[in-house]
C-alpha cells in the first residue's frame, strides 16, 4: 500500500514480508538492472541495527533492528492516541457536569430569591398637629411627610388645618401659624414581607407631646414679639425678639405678631430643656411638593441678589455654618460680598414656598436653585435655604 506522502519506488511493485529482499521487481526496465532496489546489494530495514543509548520513551534498546524500533514506536503512538481520546471524552464529561452544576446553582439562587428573601421596613411613628393660620392668607410650611418619610413644603390655607408629620421631625412655620400637638396620628407599624407571605405587627409607641423645643427666629427688619405656652400649659407673656435673634424655649402653641418670625417645632424637651442635638430643617436635598403654572409674561418686581460668596468664604452654598458666618460678618460690615446670583421675587418679604426667579419677567429660575444663600432685604441680611428653585426655609444662625 502506497501512502500519498511517500514517493513510490518505480522498480518495487510488491512487498513480501520476511523475505531477504522485501520486494521484487516485475518491471522490465534497464534502469533497474544493478540499481534494482530489490538487489541483494541494497540494505533492508531488518539489517539496520541501532547502536545508540537506550531510549526509555520508545523503549529502544541497543542492537534493536530498525523494524523492531518502528514497531515499538508504533505501539507507543497508538497508546498515546488512545489516551488522548480517553482524556477528550473525560474533559467533555466534566464540562457537561459543570453545566449541570451551574444550572443547579442558578435554580437554587432563583428559589432563594423567590421564597426566602425577607424585607423588613420600619416606618417612623407620626404625630398630629393642628395648624391655625391666623394670617388670613395662604403660607408655605415645611413638614416631614408621614407617607413619603421625606421633608416637603406644603401650602397651608388660612384657618385651622390638621396634619400628620413624622414624630420629632422639624416642623417650620411662619409666626402667624399657631401649632398645637394632638398626639399620635396612628400606631407605629413594623411590617415584614416576603414573596410567599406577608405579616404585620402593630404596636403603639407614641404618646401626646405637650412639651416640645420651639425655635423662634426673627428675620424681620424690626423687633417683634413672640408668645407660647410653657410645658405646664400656662401662656407665657409676650416677649420681644430682636432683629436676627434666635430664641429657643420648651412648650407649645408658639406664635408671633409677624410672619417674618419663623417657628421651628423640634424634638421633645427633656427635663424642660431642649436637647443639645436639636435637628433643624437644613437638608439641601429636600424635595418640595409645591408647584404652580408660571405665566411667561408675569413679573417679579423685587430684586434681592442671592449672595453665595464673601471675602471670608468664597462659596458657602453647601454649608449652613459658612452661610451664617458670612451673614454675621456682612451685618457687622467686617467682610464684603464677592459672589451672587441674580434673584427676583414676587413678595417684598420673600416667604417659604416662594420661587427664586433669575429674571424680572418670565419663568426662568435663578441659578441659585439649591443650597444656602444670603439675601439683603432693606438693611437686614437673611440666610435662606433653596431647593429646586423654591425657598424651603430660613435657617436660624446661632
HELIX and SHEET records of a PDB file:
HELIX    1   1 UNK A   33  UNK A   35  5                                   3    
HELIX    2   2 UNK A   45  UNK A   47  5                                   3    
HELIX    3   3 UNK A   66  UNK A  115  1                                  50    
HELIX    4   4 UNK A  320  UNK A  331  1                                  12    
SHEET    1   A 2 UNK A  14  UNK A  15  0                                        
SHEET    2   A 2 UNK A  23  UNK A  24 -1                                        
SHEET    1   B 3 UNK A 118  UNK A 122  0                                        
SHEET    2   B 3 UNK A 188  UNK A 194 -1                                        
SHEET    3   B 3 UNK A 198  UNK A 203 -1                                        
SHEET    1   C 3 UNK A 159  UNK A 166  0                                        
SHEET    2   C 3 UNK A 126  UNK A 133 -1                                        
SHEET    3   C 3 UNK A 177  UNK A 186 -1                                        
SHEET    1   D 2 UNK A 139  UNK A 144  0                                        
SHEET    2   D 2 UNK A 151  UNK A 156 -1                                        
SHEET    1   E 6 UNK A 171  UNK A 174  0                                        
SHEET    2   E 6 UNK A 261  UNK A 268 -1                                        
SHEET    3   E 6 UNK A 212  UNK A 218 -1                                        
SHEET    4   E 6 UNK A 246  UNK A 256 -1                                        
SHEET    5   E 6 UNK A 224  UNK A 229 -1                                        
SHEET    6   E 6 UNK A 235  UNK A 241 -1                                        
SHEET    1   F 2 UNK A 302  UNK A 303  0                                        
SHEET    2   F 2 UNK A 344  UNK A 345 -1                                        
SHEET    1   G 2 UNK A 306  UNK A 310  0                                        
SHEET    2   G 2 UNK A 337  UNK A 341 -1                                        
SHEET    1   H 3 UNK A 370  UNK A 377  0                                        
SHEET    2   H 3 UNK A 380  UNK A 387 -1                                        
SHEET    3   H 3 UNK A 390  UNK A 393 -1                                        
END                                                                             
